[in-house]
Structure formats: C-alpha cells, structure tokens
Amino acid sequence: MVTDPIADFLTRIRNAQMAGHRIVEIPASNLKRRMTEILYNQGYILKYKFEEDKKQGVIKIALKYDTLTKQPAIQSLERVSRPGLRAYSKPADFRRVKSGLGVAIVSTSKGVMTDKDAKVQNVGGEVLCYIY
C-alpha cells in the first residue's frame, strides 16, 4: 500500500531513468494523469498512454533522453509538499525553479497546473514538486 502516491510517481520515473529504461508503467489516478500531461507539455517526456483495466488503469510513459550523451531530459524530480509537511504558496511567492528553466507543479482550486500558469491565473495552492 502506497501512502504517498505523488512520491511514488516521481520515484518510479527517477528509478526508470537511472536504470536506463525507455518506458515506465505507473498506476493511474486523475492527479497522476494531469501531472503526466504537464510533463509532456513541458517537453520532459516523449509520449504517454493511458490504459484502462478492471481496477484503476495504468499510465505508460516513454522517457526522453538526449541522443548524444544519453542523459535523461529530467535532471531532477524533487517532492516539495508531503503528507507530513504540506507546502502552500501564494502566486507572488512561487520561487523560480533552476533560474526559470525548471517547473513547479501546483495543485490549485482551478486544477493541477504549472507555477507559471498559476501566476497568470493569480491562484495559489499546494506546491507538489519541482522538476528540471
């Protein structure tokens, strides 16, 4: 039983990249689906596929690597808010991730989005993770 599904999501991606895997399978949820879409839109993964089964479904993610150096596109996945210590932030207080090169995923009242989208819509929320 997983007590922190977001940390499990990030850890599965991190472990698959360290092992050099091309595809990683993750148990699906609506939050993980939205996070996967954000990763794809920001260019951190090649593609993804949602597969339904009898239980909760599976997300298949094709990881992205540099063609010359074989380095993964995602250099770091950092969990910010966790079950023991939630991290909330106002739009003006979002910190820049890797001098603006990275992205923070934020859960707001208007849905899960990047920190840049949350600033544009002027909504704060729970900072789930930093990715760069």
C-alpha positions as CSV (number, residue, x, y, z in Angstrom):
1,M,0.0,0.0,0.0
2,V,1.4,3.4,-1.1
3,T,0.8,6.2,1.4
4,D,2.2,9.0,-0.8
5,P,1.1,8.4,-4.5
6,I,2.9,11.5,-5.8
7,A,6.2,10.5,-4.3
8,D,5.7,7.0,-5.8
9,F,5.0,8.6,-9.2
10,L,8.2,10.6,-9.0
11,T,10.3,7.7,-7.7
12,R,9.2,5.4,-10.4
13,I,10.2,7.9,-13.1
14,R,13.5,8.6,-11.3
15,N,14.3,4.9,-10.9
16,A,13.5,4.1,-14.5
17,Q,15.8,6.8,-15.7
18,M,18.6,5.7,-13.5
19,A,18.2,2.1,-14.9
20,G,18.1,3.5,-18.5
21,H,14.5,2.2,-19.2
22,R,12.6,3.7,-22.1
23,I,9.1,3.1,-20.7
24,V,7.8,3.2,-17.2
25,E,4.4,2.0,-16.0
26,I,2.6,3.8,-13.2
27,P,-0.8,3.1,-11.5
28,A,-3.2,5.7,-12.7
29,S,-5.2,8.4,-10.9
30,N,-6.6,11.7,-12.0
31,L,-3.8,13.6,-10.3
32,K,-1.1,11.5,-11.9
33,R,-2.7,11.8,-15.3
34,R,-2.7,15.6,-15.0
35,M,1.0,15.6,-13.8
36,T,1.9,13.3,-16.8
37,E,0.2,15.8,-19.2
38,I,2.2,18.7,-17.7
39,L,5.4,16.7,-18.1
40,Y,4.6,16.1,-21.7
41,N,3.6,19.7,-22.4
42,Q,6.8,21.0,-20.8
43,G,8.9,18.6,-23.0
44,Y,10.2,16.3,-20.3
45,I,8.8,13.1,-21.7
46,L,8.4,11.8,-25.3
47,K,4.8,10.5,-25.0
48,Y,2.4,8.8,-22.7
49,K,-0.6,6.5,-22.9
50,F,-3.5,5.9,-20.5
51,E,-4.6,2.3,-20.4
52,E,-7.8,1.3,-18.6
53,D,-8.1,-2.1,-16.9
54,K,-10.5,-3.6,-14.5
55,K,-9.0,-1.7,-11.5
56,Q,-7.6,1.8,-11.7
57,G,-5.7,1.8,-15.0
58,V,-2.1,2.3,-15.9
59,I,-0.1,5.2,-17.3
60,K,2.7,4.2,-19.7
61,I,5.3,7.0,-20.0
62,A,8.0,7.0,-22.7
63,L,11.0,8.7,-21.2
64,K,13.1,11.2,-23.1
65,Y,16.9,11.0,-23.4
66,D,19.5,13.1,-25.1
67,T,20.6,11.4,-28.3
68,L,24.3,12.1,-28.0
69,T,25.0,11.9,-24.3
70,K,22.2,9.5,-23.3
71,Q,21.3,11.8,-20.4
72,P,17.7,11.9,-19.3
73,A,15.7,15.1,-20.1
74,I,14.6,15.2,-16.4
75,Q,17.6,16.0,-14.3
76,S,15.9,16.2,-11.0
77,L,12.4,15.4,-9.5
78,E,12.0,16.9,-6.1
79,R,8.9,16.4,-3.9
80,V,8.1,19.6,-2.0
81,S,4.7,19.1,-0.2
82,R,4.4,15.8,1.5
83,P,1.8,14.2,3.8
84,G,3.8,15.2,7.0
85,L,4.5,18.8,5.9
86,R,2.3,20.4,3.4
87,A,3.7,23.4,1.4
88,Y,1.3,26.0,0.2
89,S,2.2,29.2,-1.6
90,K,0.6,32.4,-3.0
91,P,1.2,33.3,-6.6
92,A,3.6,36.1,-5.7
93,D,5.6,33.7,-3.5
94,F,6.3,31.0,-6.1
95,R,10.1,30.5,-6.3
96,R,11.8,30.2,-9.6
97,V,12.9,26.6,-10.3
98,K,16.5,26.4,-11.6
99,S,16.5,30.1,-12.5
100,G,13.3,29.7,-14.6
101,L,14.5,26.7,-16.5
102,G,12.5,24.2,-14.4
103,V,8.9,24.0,-13.5
104,A,6.9,23.6,-10.3
105,I,3.6,21.6,-10.4
106,V,1.0,23.2,-8.2
107,S,-2.4,21.8,-7.1
108,T,-4.8,24.8,-7.1
109,S,-8.6,25.3,-6.7
110,K,-8.7,25.5,-10.6
111,G,-6.8,22.2,-11.0
112,V,-3.3,21.0,-11.3
113,M,-1.0,23.3,-13.3
114,T,2.5,24.7,-13.5
115,D,3.6,27.6,-11.4
116,K,3.7,29.9,-14.4
117,D,0.1,29.1,-15.3
118,A,-0.9,29.6,-11.6
119,K,0.8,33.0,-11.6
120,V,-1.1,34.0,-14.8
121,Q,-4.4,32.9,-13.3
122,N,-3.4,34.5,-10.0
123,V,-4.2,31.4,-7.9
124,G,-2.1,29.9,-5.2
125,G,-2.1,26.3,-3.9
126,E,-0.1,23.3,-2.8
127,V,3.3,23.0,-4.4
128,L,3.6,19.3,-5.2
129,C,7.1,19.1,-6.8
130,Y,9.9,20.8,-8.7
131,I,11.1,19.4,-12.0
132,Y,14.2,20.4,-14.0
